[in-house]
């Protein structure tokens, strides 16, 4: 898995004093076409979730698909 760093690692990790650290979520700002924005708003309203949460879910699903397409499993 590729690691993409922005800034120093210390600012991106939080955790107990024993040195165990995990990555905290990062904020991302994007500009999208109006029709995509409208689709996201309508779907988030239907599902009773925030626009940010729905957009994150969609991005995670797409990233999972890209990973599966990049690393096929033994012909399955």
N, C-alpha and C positions, 0 to 999 in steps of 0.2 A: 504494500500500500504506500502510495506516495504521501509525503508530508509536505504541507504547504504552510510556510511560516510567514507571518506578517508581524514585524516588530520583534521585540525580545520575548523569549519564551516565558520569562518570569511573570509578565503581565497577563499571559493567557492561561496560566495554571493556578489552581487554588487547591488547598488541601491541608491536612494536619501538619504539625511541626516536625513529625518524624520523616518528612521527605516524600511521603506518598502524595502524588499530585494527580489530578484529572483535569481534562480540558473543559473550560466553561463554554457555554454557547456564545457564539459571536453574532453581532448585529451586521446585517447586510442591507444596503439600500440599492434598489434597482428602479429603473424606469421601464414600464411596460406599455404596450398599445392599449388604447381605451377599451377595445372589445375584450381583451384578456382581463383587464381590471374589472369590467362589468361582470364577466363570467365568474371570476373569483368572488366578488361581492355577493352575487346572487347565490352561489353555492355555499358560501360561508353562512349566509342568513338561513338557508334551508337546513343546514346541519347544526345550527346553533353554536358555531365556533367562531373564533376571531379570524379576521382576514390573514393575519400573520401566521396563525396556527395552520390554516389550510394551505397557504403558500409553502410553508415549511414541509408539510406532509407531501405535497405534490413534488417538491424538489427532492425529498428523501426517496420517494418511489422511483423517480427518474434516475437518481444516482445508483440505486440498487440495480435497476435494469441495465445501466451502463456497465456496472461491475460484472453482472452475469454475462453480458455480451462479450466483454473483454477477456473473460477467463472461463471458456467452456469446460464442462466437467466430463471428461472421459467419454464423449460421445452421447451423453444423455440429453 
